[in-house]
Amino acid sequence: MPNHTTVLQEVGQAFRDHGITAAITALIGGTIALLAAVSRRAFTNDAMLSRLDRELLAERDRVDRQRAEDRKSDADRLNRIETDIRAMRNLMFEAFQRGHSD
């Protein structure tokens, strides 16, 4: 009488024969995959942080340039106001002097 085994029995026998080896291989493979994922994430985060640092530096430079431009505009405006005040003061002084001499 021939000894026939089913495919399921053969798979079961292969798992029993190679179960520990397969489990260790899966564990090592899973560990390597996990390390690769963590490393990729870490490098991605480093790259993102570097990009954000560059963007922050560019934004700070832009803000500093804008502030310098605003300060210059304010200084020019104050200079014009002071010039106008002096002109009005001199005009009023001359008018007052003429009023006393008349």
C-alpha positions, 0 to 999 in steps of 0.5 A: 500500500503506497504511503501518500501524503497531502500537500497540507501534511507536507507543509506541516512537516516542513514547518515542523522541520524548519520552524525554528530556522524560519522563526529565527530568519523572520526575526532577523529579517524583521529586526533588519527591516525595523532598523532600516525603517528607523534609520530612514525615519531618522535621516528623513527627520534630519533632512527635514530639520536641515530644510527647516533650519535653512527656511528659518534662516532665510525667513530671519534674513528676510525679516532683518532686511525688512526691519532695516528698510522700515528703520530707514523709511522711519528715519527718512520720515522723521527727518522730513518731519523735523525739517518741516518743524524747523521750517515752520519754527523759522517762519513763525519766528520771522513772522513774530520778529516782523510783528514786533518791528512794525 
